[in-house]
Structures are given as structure tokens and as C-alpha cells.
Amino acid sequence: MGGNDIAINVQGTTPIRGARTVAVYGYRTYDDAQEAAVPDVTGHTPQEITQAYLDTIHGQSDAFINAALANNALSARIAGLGNYHLRPGVDIVSKVTATNPNGDLTIVGDLDLSGYRYGPNANAPSRGFGEPGAINFRASGNLNIRGSVNDGFAPGSPKPRDGAFAFGP
């Protein structure tokens, strides 16, 4: 809906039984990852997901959550959920272009999501404090992973690079 709102309206009190946590996600879709500087083995230039790209999105998610938490109208519309957690959601989707005709995405290097926490309890230097977000990678073609994705409480340890691996069905 905007920089501080989510398209949701909970009518009255909603009984939710048995749930340990109720999370409300405000999603934003991104399709603006840069294409690779040189073609890959397919001869195409997939869009690349890097730590720097995710750091930029994290800054936008942080600004959104802080603004949404201050939005009294949003708080009133979801008050019927009781004790809820407001979190950012990110959809990274590929674009089909002349140089990326399949719509491939490539994760380049190791991605550390452990510092991406939100809300009043977030404490980036301590990692792991605050609300986690959600992230989806959606490629209309291949999703190539050339590294690791870590959401632990500290960056992963260095490891030797012996090439990429493939996930099986």
C-alpha cells in the first residue's frame, strides 16, 4: 500500500488457538537486481543477488517497519489479532530481458542475513535480536546458488571454494 501500511483489515477479535506466534508480513516485490557483467555458461547474463543488494533492501525494510509500527491506523486495523509480530517480507523476482531470456537469478557469494532484524528489539551488532523478516527468491528460469545463505547468529566460517553445487529434485 505504501511506505508505512499493509493492505489488511481484521474485523473484530479473531480467535486464533494453538498458535505460538502470529506474524503479519508486509511484502514488497523487487525485480531490479543487476544483471551479471559477463555471460555465464549458458551465454546469458542472469540477475545477481549479492550481499550489497540485500543490504540495500534491508535498509528499505527497516524504514518500512519503523514507519508501519508508528502507523496508528494500521495498528487499529490489526488489533483484533491480539499479540502479533509485524515483519517485513521480500520477494525477489527475475525479469526476462534480451540478455536474460530465461529470467535466471544467481546468488553470488555468501549471503549473511543474521543482522537483518526489525522492530524495537532489533540490535544489529548483537545479531538475532528483533523480528526476522521473510525472503523469497523467484526465478522464472534457473535459480543458481554460487555460495551459501546463512541466517544464523554470526557470519559463517570461511570455507574452500571448489565450485558450485546443484540441488537435486
mmCIF file of the C-alpha atoms, coordinates in Angstrom:
data_MODEL
# 
_entry.id   MODEL 
# 
loop_
_atom_site.group_PDB 
_atom_site.id 
_atom_site.type_symbol 
_atom_site.label_atom_id 
_atom_site.label_alt_id 
_atom_site.label_comp_id 
_atom_site.label_asym_id 
_atom_site.label_entity_id 
_atom_site.label_seq_id 
_atom_site.pdbx_PDB_ins_code 
_atom_site.Cartn_x 
_atom_site.Cartn_y 
_atom_site.Cartn_z 
_atom_site.occupancy 
_atom_site.B_iso_or_equiv 
_atom_site.pdbx_formal_charge 
_atom_site.auth_seq_id 
_atom_site.auth_comp_id 
_atom_site.auth_asym_id 
_atom_site.auth_atom_id 
_atom_site.pdbx_PDB_model_num 
ATOM 1   C CA . MET A 1 1   ? 0.000   0.000   0.000   1.00 0.00 ? 1   MET A CA 1 
ATOM 2   C CA . GLY A 1 2   ? 2.713   2.438   0.817   1.00 0.00 ? 2   GLY A CA 1 
ATOM 3   C CA . GLY A 1 3   ? 5.769   3.241   2.832   1.00 0.00 ? 3   GLY A CA 1 
ATOM 4   C CA . ASN A 1 4   ? 4.066   2.661   6.190   1.00 0.00 ? 4   ASN A CA 1 
ATOM 5   C CA . ASP A 1 5   ? 0.993   0.498   5.592   1.00 0.00 ? 5   ASP A CA 1 
ATOM 6   C CA . ILE A 1 6   ? -0.226  -3.011  4.756   1.00 0.00 ? 6   ILE A CA 1 
ATOM 7   C CA . ALA A 1 7   ? -3.444  -3.877  2.899   1.00 0.00 ? 7   ALA A CA 1 
ATOM 8   C CA . ILE A 1 8   ? -5.110  -5.719  5.786   1.00 0.00 ? 8   ILE A CA 1 
ATOM 9   C CA . ASN A 1 9   ? -8.212  -5.174  7.886   1.00 0.00 ? 9   ASN A CA 1 
ATOM 10  C CA . VAL A 1 10  ? -9.043  -7.599  10.699  1.00 0.00 ? 10  VAL A CA 1 
ATOM 11  C CA . GLN A 1 11  ? -12.744 -7.388  11.514  1.00 0.00 ? 11  GLN A CA 1 
ATOM 12  C CA . GLY A 1 12  ? -13.314 -7.641  15.277  1.00 0.00 ? 12  GLY A CA 1 
ATOM 13  C CA . THR A 1 13  ? -11.469 -10.058 17.512  1.00 0.00 ? 13  THR A CA 1 
ATOM 14  C CA . THR A 1 14  ? -10.139 -13.074 15.650  1.00 0.00 ? 14  THR A CA 1 
ATOM 15  C CA . PRO A 1 15  ? -9.804  -16.197 17.796  1.00 0.00 ? 15  PRO A CA 1 
ATOM 16  C CA . ILE A 1 16  ? -6.510  -17.868 16.973  1.00 0.00 ? 16  ILE A CA 1 
ATOM 17  C CA . ARG A 1 17  ? -5.992  -21.005 19.023  1.00 0.00 ? 17  ARG A CA 1 
ATOM 18  C CA . GLY A 1 18  ? -2.855  -23.082 19.349  1.00 0.00 ? 18  GLY A CA 1 
ATOM 19  C CA . ALA A 1 19  ? -0.536  -20.671 17.574  1.00 0.00 ? 19  ALA A CA 1 
ATOM 20  C CA . ARG A 1 20  ? 2.701   -19.897 19.329  1.00 0.00 ? 20  ARG A CA 1 
ATOM 21  C CA . THR A 1 21  ? 3.200   -16.775 17.214  1.00 0.00 ? 21  THR A CA 1 
ATOM 22  C CA . VAL A 1 22  ? 1.028   -14.640 14.955  1.00 0.00 ? 22  VAL A CA 1 
ATOM 23  C CA . ALA A 1 23  ? 3.078   -12.785 12.357  1.00 0.00 ? 23  ALA A CA 1 
ATOM 24  C CA . VAL A 1 24  ? 1.833   -10.131 9.934   1.00 0.00 ? 24  VAL A CA 1 
ATOM 25  C CA . TYR A 1 25  ? 4.100   -9.623  6.926   1.00 0.00 ? 25  TYR A CA 1 
ATOM 26  C CA . GLY A 1 26  ? 4.134   -6.593  4.685   1.00 0.00 ? 26  GLY A CA 1 
ATOM 27  C CA . TYR A 1 27  ? 5.640   -7.779  1.380   1.00 0.00 ? 27  TYR A CA 1 
ATOM 28  C CA . ARG A 1 28  ? 7.399   -5.791  -1.291  1.00 0.00 ? 28  ARG A CA 1 
ATOM 29  C CA . THR A 1 29  ? 8.493   -7.223  -4.643  1.00 0.00 ? 29  THR A CA 1 
ATOM 30  C CA . TYR A 1 30  ? 11.871  -6.383  -6.169  1.00 0.00 ? 30  TYR A CA 1 
ATOM 31  C CA . ASP A 1 31  ? 12.877  -7.153  -9.759  1.00 0.00 ? 31  ASP A CA 1 
ATOM 32  C CA . ASP A 1 32  ? 15.751  -4.702  -10.032 1.00 0.00 ? 32  ASP A CA 1 
ATOM 33  C CA . ALA A 1 33  ? 18.802  -6.876  -9.310  1.00 0.00 ? 33  ALA A CA 1 
ATOM 34  C CA . GLN A 1 34  ? 21.623  -6.034  -11.719 1.00 0.00 ? 34  GLN A CA 1 
ATOM 35  C CA . GLU A 1 35  ? 22.476  -8.455  -14.493 1.00 0.00 ? 35  GLU A CA 1 
ATOM 36  C CA . ALA A 1 36  ? 25.892  -10.101 -14.465 1.00 0.00 ? 36  ALA A CA 1 
ATOM 37  C CA . ALA A 1 37  ? 28.691  -8.142  -16.111 1.00 0.00 ? 37  ALA A CA 1 
ATOM 38  C CA . VAL A 1 38  ? 29.617  -11.128 -18.304 1.00 0.00 ? 38  VAL A CA 1 
ATOM 39  C CA . PRO A 1 39  ? 27.553  -14.052 -19.592 1.00 0.00 ? 39  PRO A CA 1 
ATOM 40  C CA . ASP A 1 40  ? 27.524  -17.331 -17.679 1.00 0.00 ? 40  ASP A CA 1 
ATOM 41  C CA . VAL A 1 41  ? 27.960  -20.803 -19.220 1.00 0.00 ? 41  VAL A CA 1 
ATOM 42  C CA . THR A 1 42  ? 24.534  -20.523 -20.882 1.00 0.00 ? 42  THR A CA 1 
ATOM 43  C CA . GLY A 1 43  ? 25.670  -17.407 -22.741 1.00 0.00 ? 43  GLY A CA 1 
ATOM 44  C CA . HIS A 1 44  ? 23.138  -15.275 -20.867 1.00 0.00 ? 44  HIS A CA 1 
ATOM 45  C CA . THR A 1 45  ? 23.553  -12.696 -18.107 1.00 0.00 ? 45  THR A CA 1 
ATOM 46  C CA . PRO A 1 46  ? 21.410  -13.650 -15.089 1.00 0.00 ? 46  PRO A CA 1 
ATOM 47  C CA . GLN A 1 47  ? 20.398  -11.121 -12.473 1.00 0.00 ? 47  GLN A CA 1 
ATOM 48  C CA . GLU A 1 48  ? 22.745  -11.339 -9.483  1.00 0.00 ? 48  GLU A CA 1 
ATOM 49  C CA . ILE A 1 49  ? 21.750  -11.342 -5.829  1.00 0.00 ? 49  ILE A CA 1 
ATOM 50  C CA . THR A 1 50  ? 24.676  -10.034 -3.757  1.00 0.00 ? 50  THR A CA 1 
ATOM 51  C CA . GLN A 1 51  ? 25.162  -9.051  -0.132  1.00 0.00 ? 51  GLN A CA 1 
ATOM 52  C CA . ALA A 1 52  ? 25.290  -5.378  -1.148  1.00 0.00 ? 52  ALA A CA 1 
ATOM 53  C CA . TYR A 1 53  ? 21.964  -5.698  -2.988  1.00 0.00 ? 53  TYR A CA 1 
ATOM 54  C CA . LEU A 1 54  ? 20.338  -7.316  0.066   1.00 0.00 ? 54  LEU A CA 1 
ATOM 55  C CA . ASP A 1 55  ? 21.856  -4.677  2.370   1.00 0.00 ? 55  ASP A CA 1 
ATOM 56  C CA . THR A 1 56  ? 20.042  -2.002  0.338   1.00 0.00 ? 56  THR A CA 1 
ATOM 57  C CA . ILE A 1 57  ? 16.759  -3.907  0.596   1.00 0.00 ? 57  ILE A CA 1 
ATOM 58  C CA . HIS A 1 58  ? 17.353  -4.377  4.337   1.00 0.00 ? 58  HIS A CA 1 
ATOM 59  C CA . GLY A 1 59  ? 17.596  -0.596  4.762   1.00 0.00 ? 59  GLY A CA 1 
ATOM 60  C CA . GLN A 1 60  ? 14.276  -0.170  2.956   1.00 0.00 ? 60  GLN A CA 1 
ATOM 61  C CA . SER A 1 61  ? 12.665  -2.946  5.030   1.00 0.00 ? 61  SER A CA 1 
ATOM 62  C CA . ASP A 1 62  ? 13.922  -1.349  8.234   1.00 0.00 ? 62  ASP A CA 1 
ATOM 63  C CA . ALA A 1 63  ? 12.496  2.050   7.258   1.00 0.00 ? 63  ALA A CA 1 
ATOM 64  C CA . PHE A 1 64  ? 9.169   0.426   6.309   1.00 0.00 ? 64  PHE A CA 1 
ATOM 65  C CA . ILE A 1 65  ? 8.788   -1.492  9.580   1.00 0.00 ? 65  ILE A CA 1 
ATOM 66  C CA . ASN A 1 66  ? 9.661   1.526   11.713  1.00 0.00 ? 66  ASN A CA 1 
ATOM 67  C CA . ALA A 1 67  ? 7.099   3.633   9.821   1.00 0.00 ? 67  ALA A CA 1 
ATOM 68  C CA . ALA A 1 68  ? 4.463   0.859   9.959   1.00 0.00 ? 68  ALA A CA 1 
ATOM 69  C CA . LEU A 1 69  ? 4.933   0.441   13.727  1.00 0.00 ? 69  LEU A CA 1 
ATOM 70  C CA . ALA A 1 70  ? 4.230   4.164   14.106  1.00 0.00 ? 70  ALA A CA 1 
ATOM 71  C CA . ASN A 1 71  ? 1.096   3.959   11.915  1.00 0.00 ? 71  ASN A CA 1 
ATOM 72  C CA . ASN A 1 72  ? -1.822  4.127   14.374  1.00 0.00 ? 72  ASN A CA 1 
ATOM 73  C CA . ALA A 1 73  ? -4.399  3.368   11.670  1.00 0.00 ? 73  ALA A CA 1 
ATOM 74  C CA . LEU A 1 74  ? -2.594  0.119   10.785  1.00 0.00 ? 74  LEU A CA 1 
ATOM 75  C CA . SER A 1 75  ? -2.307  -0.825  14.463  1.00 0.00 ? 75  SER A CA 1 
ATOM 76  C CA . ALA A 1 76  ? -6.059  -0.273  14.865  1.00 0.00 ? 76  ALA A CA 1 
ATOM 77  C CA . ARG A 1 77  ? -6.883  -2.413  11.801  1.00 0.00 ? 77  ARG A CA 1 
ATOM 78  C CA . ILE A 1 78  ? -4.897  -5.407  13.075  1.00 0.00 ? 78  ILE A CA 1 
ATOM 79  C CA . ALA A 1 79  ? -5.572  -5.028  16.804  1.00 0.00 ? 79  ALA A CA 1 
ATOM 80  C CA . GLY A 1 80  ? -8.084  -7.895  16.595  1.00 0.00 ? 80  GLY A CA 1 
ATOM 81  C CA . LEU A 1 81  ? -5.171  -10.296 16.154  1.00 0.00 ? 81  LEU A CA 1 
ATOM 82  C CA . GLY A 1 82  ? -4.103  -9.697  19.737  1.00 0.00 ? 82  GLY A CA 1 
ATOM 83  C CA . ASN A 1 83  ? -0.384  -10.151 20.325  1.00 0.00 ? 83  ASN A CA 1 
ATOM 84  C CA . TYR A 1 84  ? 1.082   -10.104 16.808  1.00 0.00 ? 84  TYR A CA 1 
ATOM 85  C CA . HIS A 1 85  ? 4.523   -9.565  15.311  1.00 0.00 ? 85  HIS A CA 1 
ATOM 86  C CA . LEU A 1 86  ? 4.879   -7.116  12.422  1.00 0.00 ? 86  LEU A CA 1 
ATOM 87  C CA . ARG A 1 87  ? 7.575   -8.200  9.966   1.00 0.00 ? 87  ARG A CA 1 
ATOM 88  C CA . PRO A 1 88  ? 8.844   -7.257  6.513   1.00 0.00 ? 88  PRO A CA 1 
ATOM 89  C CA . GLY A 1 89  ? 8.614   -9.676  3.608   1.00 0.00 ? 89  GLY A CA 1 
ATOM 90  C CA . VAL A 1 90  ? 10.695  -9.512  0.450   1.00 0.00 ? 90  VAL A CA 1 
ATOM 91  C CA . ASP A 1 91  ? 10.022  -11.194 -2.889  1.00 0.00 ? 91  ASP A CA 1 
ATOM 92  C CA . ILE A 1 92  ? 12.988  -11.036 -5.253  1.00 0.00 ? 92  ILE A CA 1 
ATOM 93  C CA . VAL A 1 93  ? 11.786  -11.966 -8.724  1.00 0.00 ? 93  VAL A CA 1 
ATOM 94  C CA . SER A 1 94  ? 13.605  -12.247 -12.010 1.00 0.00 ? 94  SER A CA 1 
ATOM 95  C CA . LYS A 1 95  ? 12.951  -10.252 -15.156 1.00 0.00 ? 95  LYS A CA 1 
ATOM 96  C CA . VAL A 1 96  ? 13.051  -11.684 -18.638 1.00 0.00 ? 96  VAL A CA 1 
ATOM 97  C CA . THR A 1 97  ? 15.199  -9.457  -20.856 1.00 0.00 ? 97  THR A CA 1 
ATOM 98  C CA . ALA A 1 98  ? 17.008  -9.789  -24.166 1.00 0.00 ? 98  ALA A CA 1 
ATOM 99  C CA . THR A 1 99  ? 20.230  -10.697 -22.309 1.00 0.00 ? 99  THR A CA 1 
ATOM 100 C CA . ASN A 1 100 ? 18.451  -12.817 -19.660 1.00 0.00 ? 100 ASN A CA 1 
ATOM 101 C CA . PRO A 1 101 ? 15.823  -14.557 -21.819 1.00 0.00 ? 101 PRO A CA 1 
ATOM 102 C CA . ASN A 1 102 ? 15.086  -17.305 -19.292 1.00 0.00 ? 102 ASN A CA 1 
ATOM 103 C CA . GLY A 1 103 ? 14.748  -14.992 -16.308 1.00 0.00 ? 103 GLY A CA 1 
ATOM 104 C CA . ASP A 1 104 ? 17.600  -16.579 -14.314 1.00 0.00 ? 104 ASP A CA 1 
ATOM 105 C CA . LEU A 1 105 ? 18.690  -15.400 -10.850 1.00 0.00 ? 105 LEU A CA 1 
ATOM 106 C CA . THR A 1 106 ? 22.120  -16.154 -9.372  1.00 0.00 ? 106 THR A CA 1 
ATOM 107 C CA . ILE A 1 107 ? 23.058  -15.858 -5.706  1.00 0.00 ? 107 ILE A CA 1 
ATOM 108 C CA . VAL A 1 108 ? 26.655  -14.641 -5.806  1.00 0.00 ? 108 VAL A CA 1 
ATOM 109 C CA . GLY A 1 109 ? 28.881  -15.359 -2.809  1.00 0.00 ? 109 GLY A CA 1 
ATOM 110 C CA . ASP A 1 110 ? 27.855  -15.988 0.757   1.00 0.00 ? 110 ASP A CA 1 
ATOM 111 C CA . LEU A 1 111 ? 24.775  -14.109 1.932   1.00 0.00 ? 111 LEU A CA 1 
ATOM 112 C CA . ASP A 1 112 ? 24.572  -13.335 5.655   1.00 0.00 ? 112 ASP A CA 1 
ATOM 113 C CA . LEU A 1 113 ? 21.043  -12.487 6.779   1.00 0.00 ? 113 LEU A CA 1 
ATOM 114 C CA . SER A 1 114 ? 21.790  -12.759 10.511  1.00 0.00 ? 114 SER A CA 1 
ATOM 115 C CA . GLY A 1 115 ? 21.897  -8.984  11.033  1.00 0.00 ? 115 GLY A CA 1 
ATOM 116 C CA . TYR A 1 116 ? 18.568  -8.379  9.323   1.00 0.00 ? 116 TYR A CA 1 
ATOM 117 C CA . ARG A 1 117 ? 16.233  -7.971  12.305  1.00 0.00 ? 117 ARG A CA 1 
ATOM 118 C CA . TYR A 1 118 ? 13.491  -5.411  12.728  1.00 0.00 ? 118 TYR A CA 1 
ATOM 119 C CA . GLY A 1 119 ? 11.370  -3.551  15.231  1.00 0.00 ? 119 GLY A CA 1 
ATOM 120 C CA . PRO A 1 120 ? 12.028  -2.054  18.651  1.00 0.00 ? 120 PRO A CA 1 
ATOM 121 C CA . ASN A 1 121 ? 14.071  -5.023  19.921  1.00 0.00 ? 121 ASN A CA 1 
ATOM 122 C CA . ALA A 1 122 ? 16.422  -5.121  16.932  1.00 0.00 ? 122 ALA A CA 1 
ATOM 123 C CA . ASN A 1 123 ? 20.088  -4.795  17.827  1.00 0.00 ? 123 ASN A CA 1 
ATOM 124 C CA . ALA A 1 124 ? 22.210  -5.290  14.705  1.00 0.00 ? 124 ALA A CA 1 
ATOM 125 C CA . PRO A 1 125 ? 25.601  -5.547  16.455  1.00 0.00 ? 125 PRO A CA 1 
ATOM 126 C CA . SER A 1 126 ? 24.303  -8.370  18.669  1.00 0.00 ? 126 SER A CA 1 
ATOM 127 C CA . ARG A 1 127 ? 22.595  -10.219 15.778  1.00 0.00 ? 127 ARG A CA 1 
ATOM 128 C CA . GLY A 1 128 ? 19.477  -12.242 16.313  1.00 0.00 ? 128 GLY A CA 1 
ATOM 129 C CA . PHE A 1 129 ? 17.564  -9.687  18.395  1.00 0.00 ? 129 PHE A CA 1 
ATOM 130 C CA . GLY A 1 130 ? 14.326  -8.352  16.939  1.00 0.00 ? 130 GLY A CA 1 
ATOM 131 C CA . GLU A 1 131 ? 11.812  -9.622  14.440  1.00 0.00 ? 131 GLU A CA 1 
ATOM 132 C CA . PRO A 1 132 ? 13.079  -11.668 11.496  1.00 0.00 ? 132 PRO A CA 1 
ATOM 133 C CA . GLY A 1 133 ? 11.872  -10.910 8.008   1.00 0.00 ? 133 GLY A CA 1 
ATOM 134 C CA . ALA A 1 134 ? 10.959  -13.301 5.214   1.00 0.00 ? 134 ALA A CA 1 
ATOM 135 C CA . ILE A 1 135 ? 12.632  -13.541 1.831   1.00 0.00 ? 135 ILE A CA 1 
ATOM 136 C CA . ASN A 1 136 ? 11.688  -15.418 -1.329  1.00 0.00 ? 136 ASN A CA 1 
ATOM 137 C CA . PHE A 1 137 ? 13.789  -15.855 -4.454  1.00 0.00 ? 137 PHE A CA 1 
ATOM 138 C CA . ARG A 1 138 ? 11.598  -16.477 -7.509  1.00 0.00 ? 138 ARG A CA 1 
ATOM 139 C CA . ALA A 1 139 ? 13.213  -17.097 -10.872 1.00 0.00 ? 139 ALA A CA 1 
ATOM 140 C CA . SER A 1 140 ? 11.160  -17.719 -13.983 1.00 0.00 ? 140 SER A CA 1 
ATOM 141 C CA . GLY A 1 141 ? 14.223  -19.639 -15.206 1.00 0.00 ? 141 GLY A CA 1 
ATOM 142 C CA . ASN A 1 142 ? 17.046  -21.098 -13.128 1.00 0.00 ? 142 ASN A CA 1 
ATOM 143 C CA . LEU A 1 143 ? 17.905  -20.146 -9.563  1.00 0.00 ? 143 LEU A CA 1 
ATOM 144 C CA . ASN A 1 144 ? 21.673  -20.603 -9.322  1.00 0.00 ? 144 ASN A CA 1 
ATOM 145 C CA . ILE A 1 145 ? 23.314  -20.641 -5.897  1.00 0.00 ? 145 ILE A CA 1 
ATOM 146 C CA . ARG A 1 146 ? 27.012  -19.844 -6.003  1.00 0.00 ? 146 ARG A CA 1 
ATOM 147 C CA . GLY A 1 147 ? 27.698  -19.593 -2.273  1.00 0.00 ? 147 GLY A CA 1 
ATOM 148 C CA . SER A 1 148 ? 25.637  -20.060 0.871   1.00 0.00 ? 148 SER A CA 1 
ATOM 149 C CA . VAL A 1 149 ? 22.710  -18.348 2.539   1.00 0.00 ? 149 VAL A CA 1 
ATOM 150 C CA . ASN A 1 150 ? 23.092  -18.001 6.304   1.00 0.00 ? 150 ASN A CA 1 
ATOM 151 C CA . ASP A 1 151 ? 20.537  -16.765 8.837   1.00 0.00 ? 151 ASP A CA 1 
ATOM 152 C CA . GLY A 1 152 ? 22.368  -17.866 11.955  1.00 0.00 ? 152 GLY A CA 1 
ATOM 153 C CA . PHE A 1 153 ? 23.584  -15.564 14.657  1.00 0.00 ? 153 PHE A CA 1 
ATOM 154 C CA . ALA A 1 154 ? 27.004  -14.882 13.194  1.00 0.00 ? 154 ALA A CA 1 
ATOM 155 C CA . PRO A 1 155 ? 28.574  -14.959 9.757   1.00 0.00 ? 155 PRO A CA 1 
ATOM 156 C CA . GLY A 1 156 ? 29.548  -18.392 8.501   1.00 0.00 ? 156 GLY A CA 1 
ATOM 157 C CA . SER A 1 157 ? 33.133  -19.563 8.720   1.00 0.00 ? 157 SER A CA 1 
ATOM 158 C CA . PRO A 1 158 ? 35.345  -19.330 5.649   1.00 0.00 ? 158 PRO A CA 1 
ATOM 159 C CA . LYS A 1 159 ? 35.387  -22.430 3.510   1.00 0.00 ? 159 LYS A CA 1 
ATOM 160 C CA . PRO A 1 160 ? 37.380  -23.517 0.486   1.00 0.00 ? 160 PRO A CA 1 
ATOM 161 C CA . ARG A 1 161 ? 35.804  -22.776 -2.871  1.00 0.00 ? 161 ARG A CA 1 
ATOM 162 C CA . ASP A 1 162 ? 35.618  -25.851 -5.040  1.00 0.00 ? 162 ASP A CA 1 
ATOM 163 C CA . GLY A 1 163 ? 32.918  -24.676 -7.385  1.00 0.00 ? 163 GLY A CA 1 
ATOM 164 C CA . ALA A 1 164 ? 29.185  -24.551 -7.155  1.00 0.00 ? 164 ALA A CA 1 
ATOM 165 C CA . PHE A 1 165 ? 26.892  -27.442 -6.338  1.00 0.00 ? 165 PHE A CA 1 
ATOM 166 C CA . ALA A 1 166 ? 23.447  -28.292 -7.608  1.00 0.00 ? 166 ALA A CA 1 
ATOM 167 C CA . PHE A 1 167 ? 20.335  -29.090 -5.622  1.00 0.00 ? 167 PHE A CA 1 
ATOM 168 C CA . GLY A 1 168 ? 18.582  -32.266 -6.709  1.00 0.00 ? 168 GLY A CA 1 
ATOM 169 C CA . PRO A 1 169 ? 14.864  -32.761 -7.105  1.00 0.00 ? 169 PRO A CA 1 
# 
